[in-house]
Amino acid sequence: MIDLTLLASICGTVAIISPYVLVAFLGLPSLVGHPLTERATNRVSRLLITLGLVAVLAVLGLMLATGDRHVVVTFGERVSIHPHESHSLEHYHFTVEFEFDRLSVPLVLLSFTLCGIISAFATRYMHREPGYNRFFVLFSIFLAGMVTASLANTIETLFAGWELVGLSSALLVAFFVERASPARNGLWVWIVYRVSDAALLLAAVTLHHMTGEGDFDLMLGTEPWPYGRTALSEWQALVIGLLLLMAAAGKSALVPFSGWLPRAMEGPTPSSAIFYGALSVHLGAFLLLRISPLIAASMWLAIAIVILGLLTAAYAYLIGTVQTDIKSALSFASLTQVGIIVAEIGLGHWVPFLWYVALVHLLGNALLRTLQFVRAPSLLRDYHELENALGERLPRPPGPVAIAPLALRSWLYRFALERGYLDAWLRDYLVRPVVTVFRWFDRLEQRWVAFLNRRH
Amino acid sequence: MTLLSVPWLELAVALPLFGAIVIGRIRDPIISSNWSMAFTATTFALCLAAWAAFSIDPTAVPVSGLTLLIGRPVLMLDQLNAPLVPGIALLHFLTGLGTARTKMARFSISRLLLGAAIRIATFACVEPIDLCVLLMLGIIPPYLDLRARKKPTGVYLFHMGLFVVLLIGGLVASGTLAATLMMGAVLVRSGTVPLHVWIRDLFENASLGTSLLTVAPIVGMYAALRLVLPAASPDWVLQGIGMASLVTAIYAAGMAVVQNDSRRFLAYLVISHAGLVMVGMELHTVISLTGALSLWASVVISLMGVGLTLRSLEARFDRLPLTEFRGLYSASPVHAIIFLLTGLATVGFPGTSGFLAIELLIDGALSANPLVGVAVVIATALNGVAVVRAYFVLFTGTRHVSGVPLGITIRERVAVYILSAFILIGGFFPQILIDNRYHAAEHVLAQRNASDANHTE
C-alpha cells in the first residue's frame, strides 16, 4: 500500500526544490561567465517550471484524496542551539519548513502557472535582448522567492522568500542597464522594499523573542487555514500584526508606499506583468491572509487593515484615471483591487467568510491583470489601427476627476498627476533630511581628516 | 616526533617572514608575485595543519622553539581562534592571488607577507601581553604602505598613537581603570565613532589590499574577546562597547549610503559591520555571542569579496567615484555578479552565510533590549541600501566602451569564487558555522565566568 502522505511530501519537496534547481541551472553558468544559450535557457525553464506545477497539482490531488488539508514538508532543523547550562532558558532553533494548505496551494499554483506562461511569452519578447540570460536568472530567483514565501511555515522561511522576491524585482526594474533612469527607479523600489523587509525581520525576531521560535504553529495555531487560533495575547497579536502590516504595505504598494509602483514599470513588460500586475503586488495581501488568526485576535489590527485597504483603493482609483501610459494605468487598476482585497481581509475579523472572498478576489485579479499586461502592447497597436481606419479618436468616457465640481477639479488633477505627492513627501520629509544630515557629517569628517593630515 | 608535536603555528608565522626577506630581494614584480603565492599558500596549509592537529587533540603541546625561548607558549589555538587563523592566512593568499598584473609593481609583496606573519601571530595569540605587543606591531605595515606611497600619515599616527597609549595604559593599570583603558583601545582599533576616521583615511590613501587586510578581519573584536571580555570587566564596560558599536553601526551605514567614492563606501561598510559584530559583546549571552562570532566570520569573508572585486575593478578603471553611473556591467558581468553577491552577503541576505548570524544577533539583542534589536535592523537595512546603490552606480548607465578586454582574469576569478563558495556554503549549510562559533562562544563565556569567580574570591 502506498503511503499517500509520504507521496504528498515527496511531491511537495519536488515543487519546492524545482525553482531552486532552475536558479542553479541558469545562475551558476552566468557566475562562471558562460551563460546558457537562449535555447537551453528556454528548455530548462520550461522543464523545471512544468515539473514544479505538476508536483503541486499532485500534492493538491493527494490532499483531496486523503482529506488532509495540511501537508507539511520539512527540511529539518538547520540550526539548533540549546546551551548546556541547565539554568539557562535560552534556546534557538531555525527550521526550514513548508506547508501546503487551502491558502498556499492556490497561490503556489498561480505562481507556477503565471511564471510558466510569462516564461513562454518572454522567450519571444526578449529574443536577442542583450540581457536575455540575466532576465531569466532574475525571473527564476523571483519564482523561487514566490514559492518559498507562499509555502513558508516559519516566519524566517517567509522572510527568505520575501527578500528574494524583493531583490529580483528591484534588479528587473533596473533591467535596462544602459540607462540611468531604470537604475534610479530600481533603487527607489529597493529602498521601499528594505523598509518592508526591516518590518518583516522585526516581526520575525519579535515572534521569536515572544515564543522562542519562529514557527507559524504558535502564532497562527495548528488548525488548517482559516480556522487557526493564535496562542499570542491580543497585544502581542497587535504588535506583530502591525509590523507585518507595514511589511505588507511596502510589498503591495499600499499607502503611503504606493509611489514605487509606476516607477517599477521601467522593467521589461513580462516582468511588469508578473510582478506588479499579478504576483508581487499581491504578496502583501497574501501575508495578511496568512496571519488571519492574528486579525481574528485583534480588533484594532483589523481596523487598521480595513482603513489602509480602503485608503489605498480610493487613492489608486483616483490616480489610475489620469495615467497616460497603459502599464501605469493597469498597475493602478490592479492596486485598486489590492486595496479592496486588503479591506476584505480586515473585515474578515467580523465575517471570516470574507477571507475566502479575498483569496478568490486575489486569484482573479492576478490572472486578469497578467492577461491585460501581456496584451497591452498589441492592444495599443490595435487601437491605433482602429483609430486610423475610423479617421478619428475612439470616444473615451470622462473619469471621476472630469465630473468633479469645478472648484475641486484642478486640485484633484494636480493631486492625481503628482500621484498624491506620496513620493515627494517621502523624499522631502524622510530621505532628504537623512541624506542632508549624513552629508553634513561627511563634510565635518573631511575637515577633521584634513586638519590631522596637515602637519604630516 | 608526531604530527601533533610539530609547531605548525610557529612555522606559519616564520614562513611569511622568511618570504618577506627573500622577496624583498627580487626586483621582477611578476616573479615576486608568483613566489608570494607559494609562500602564502604554504602558510595557509600550515595553518590548516595546526587546526587539524588541534581538532585531533586540543591538549597536545607542540615542541616549540618560541616556548623554550620565552618559557611559556605564545602561539596556540583554542575553540575561538582555531578556524580564524587559517581564515586569516587564506585572506592573504586570496589577496595576493587577486592582485592584477597592472598593480603588481605598486603593491608590495614583502609588506603583504610581513602583514600576514603579524596578523596570523595576532590571531594565534592568547596571552594579553603577547597580544598587545602583536597588536602594536600590526600598526607598522599600513604605516609603511602610506609612507611608500608618499601619502599623509597624520590621521593614522594620531589614532594609532592613541591606541598604543590606551593599550599600554590598560596593561599597566589595574581594576576598573585598566578595563576602561582597554575598552578605549578596542574602540579605537575597531574604528568606533568618533575614532573611526583613520579607517576612512587608510582606505583613501593606502593600497586597497593593505587597507582590506588591516581592517576587514576586525582585529578589534579579537582584542575585545581576549582582553576585555574574560578580564572580569564590569558590565558597564561591555555595555559601553556595545552602545558605542551600535551608534557606529548605524552612523557608518548612513555614511556608506551617501558616499561619492567607492573606497570610502567600502570603508564605511567595514566600519558599520565592525560595529554590528561588536554589538554582540554588550549582551554576552551565549546566543548573542554566537550570533556575533558567526557574523564576524561571515562579514570578514563577504567584505573581502566586495573589496577584492572593487580592487579588481580599480585595476582596470582606476579610482571609481560614485558620482555618476559608470555602466561597467557590459565590460565585466562577472564583476557585477560577484559584487552583488558578496555585498548582499554582508547584510545577511537569505542564502548567504550572514543570514542566520544576523538573525541570531538580533534575537539576542531583543532579549536584552528591544531598542538594540531595532537599531541593528535599521543598520542592516541602511547597509543593504548602500550596497545596492553602489552596485547600480558602478554597473548601470551608459555602456563603458573599451578597445581592450576588461573581463575578470583567471587568478582574480579563482580568488572571488573561493570567497563566494564560502558565502553560499555557509548560507545553505549554516549549522557548520553556527555550531563551531557556538562552541567558541561557550568557551569565551566560560573563561569570563571563571575570571569572575576568581575575582569574587
Contacts between the chains, C-beta under 8 A, distances in Angstrom:
chain1	res1	chain2	res2	distance
A	30	B	333	7.3
A	30	B	337	6.6
A	31	B	334	7.2
A	31	B	337	5.7
A	31	B	338	7.8
A	31	B	341	8.0
A	31	B	417	8.0
A	31	B	420	7.4
A	32	B	334	7.8
A	32	B	413	8.0
A	32	B	417	7.7
A	33	B	333	7.3
A	33	B	334	5.0
A	33	B	407	7.2
A	33	B	408	7.4
A	33	B	413	7.7
A	78	B	356	7.5
A	78	B	429	8.0
A	78	B	430	5.6
A	78	B	431	6.0
A	79	B	356	5.7
A	79	B	430	5.4
A	79	B	431	5.5
A	79	B	434	4.9
A	80	B	431	7.8
A	81	B	286	7.4
A	81	B	287	6.1
A	81	B	290	6.4
A	81	B	360	7.8
A	81	B	434	7.1
A	81	B	438	5.7
A	83	B	286	4.8
A	83	B	287	7.7
A	83	B	442	7.4
A	84	B	442	7.0
A	88	B	286	7.1
A	90	B	285	6.1
A	90	B	286	6.4
A	90	B	287	5.2
A	90	B	367	7.4
A	92	B	287	5.4
A	92	B	360	6.4
A	92	B	363	6.3
A	94	B	356	5.9
A	94	B	359	7.2
A	94	B	430	7.5
A	130	B	330	7.5
A	134	B	333	7.8
A	156	B	359	6.6
A	159	B	350	7.0
A	160	B	350	3.5
A	160	B	351	7.1
A	160	B	355	7.2
A	161	B	350	7.9
A	163	B	349	6.2
A	163	B	350	5.0
A	164	B	350	6.4
A	164	B	351	7.7
A	167	B	344	7.3
A	167	B	349	7.3
A	170	B	388	6.8
A	174	B	392	6.1
A	174	B	396	5.9
A	177	B	327	7.2
A	177	B	329	4.7
A	177	B	330	7.4
A	177	B	395	6.7
A	177	B	396	4.4
A	177	B	397	7.5
A	178	B	327	6.5
A	178	B	330	7.7
A	178	B	396	7.5
A	178	B	397	7.1
A	178	B	398	6.1
A	178	B	399	5.2
A	179	B	396	7.8
A	179	B	397	7.6
A	180	B	325	4.6
A	180	B	396	6.9
A	180	B	397	5.2
A	180	B	398	7.8
A	182	B	396	7.4
A	183	B	325	6.2
A	183	B	392	4.2
A	183	B	393	7.7
A	183	B	396	4.0
A	183	B	397	6.9
A	184	B	392	7.8
A	186	B	392	6.4
A	187	B	385	7.8
A	187	B	388	6.4
A	187	B	389	5.7
A	187	B	392	5.4
A	190	B	384	7.7
A	190	B	385	6.8
A	190	B	388	4.9
A	191	B	385	5.6
A	194	B	381	4.6
A	194	B	384	5.2
A	194	B	385	5.6
A	195	B	381	7.0
A	197	B	381	7.0
A	197	B	384	7.7
A	198	B	377	4.9
A	198	B	378	6.9
A	198	B	380	7.7
A	198	B	381	4.3
A	201	B	359	8.0
A	201	B	362	7.1
A	201	B	377	5.5
A	201	B	380	7.8
A	202	B	373	7.2
A	202	B	374	6.6
A	202	B	377	5.4
A	204	B	359	7.5
A	205	B	359	6.9
A	205	B	362	4.7
A	205	B	363	5.5
A	205	B	366	5.4
A	205	B	373	6.0
A	205	B	377	7.7
A	206	B	366	6.8
A	208	B	359	7.9
A	208	B	363	5.3
A	208	B	366	7.8
A	209	B	363	6.5
A	209	B	366	4.5
A	209	B	367	6.2
A	209	B	370	8.0
A	209	B	373	7.8
A	434	B	254	6.7
A	435	B	257	7.5
A	435	B	258	5.6
A	437	B	254	7.7
A	438	B	254	4.5
A	438	B	255	5.5
A	438	B	257	6.8
A	438	B	258	4.5
A	439	B	258	5.4
A	441	B	251	7.5
A	441	B	255	6.6
A	442	B	255	6.4
A	442	B	258	6.2
A	442	B	259	7.4
A	445	B	197	5.6
A	445	B	200	6.8
A	448	B	197	6.1
A	449	B	155	5.5
A	449	B	197	5.5
A	449	B	200	7.0
A	449	B	201	5.5
A	452	B	154	4.4
A	452	B	155	4.5
A	452	B	158	5.3
A	452	B	197	7.7
A	453	B	152	3.7
A	453	B	153	7.8
A	453	B	154	4.2
A	453	B	155	5.6
A	453	B	201	7.3
A	454	B	152	8.0
A	454	B	154	6.9
A	455	B	154	5.6
A	456	B	152	4.9
A	456	B	153	4.8
A	456	B	154	3.7
A	456	B	157	6.8
